[in-house]
Amino acid sequence: MSASLATRRAVTTVLAAGALLGAAALPAAAHDDDGRDRRDSHSSVVISDVQHDSRGRDRDRDNRALNREWVEVENIGRKSVNLRGFTLTDRQGNRYRFADFRLDGRSSVKVHTGQGRDTRHDVYQDRRHQIWDERDTATLRDNRGNVLDTETWSRHGSR
């Protein structure tokens, strides 16, 4: 009887230790190693890339230089998402609000700073001055103001 009790205790100890290790491993596995500050891990819409501080002859006035500055928003899910009312902001409070724009599943759209004609893959803020500095943060919010994703970068590269 004592061998059976000792065996049960050993098995219980092993199972408890396994449960503790499994619980401790979950947050580590769910951690986002790319340095992003993802707020809503359930959202399929994220910031996937940033091209900031474009260099041009006159980067504040040249529309081509402004359009080389962009933030890419990606739908990593399979279903399309209407981005109407979603916003993209910088650290200084500049804001771009999406109009009625449907982003297909597993696709992306670049939000350019300058002026241009909106397409399925490129939209334009119609600004005349650069907004994404060499040290900045892009924040993507849904139509209710919930933070979906942020991307921060410095002079030496993003993240």
Beta strands, then each sheet from edge to edge (+ up, - down):
strand 1: 45-51
strand 2: 70-75
strand 3: 81-82
strand 4: 87-89
strand 5: 95-97
strand 6: 102-103
strand 7: 107-112
strand 8: 122-124
strand 9: 136-141
strand 10: 147-154
strand 11: 157-158
sheet 1: 1+ 2- 7+ 8+
sheet 2: 3+ 6-
sheet 3: 5+ 4- 9+ 10- 11+
end
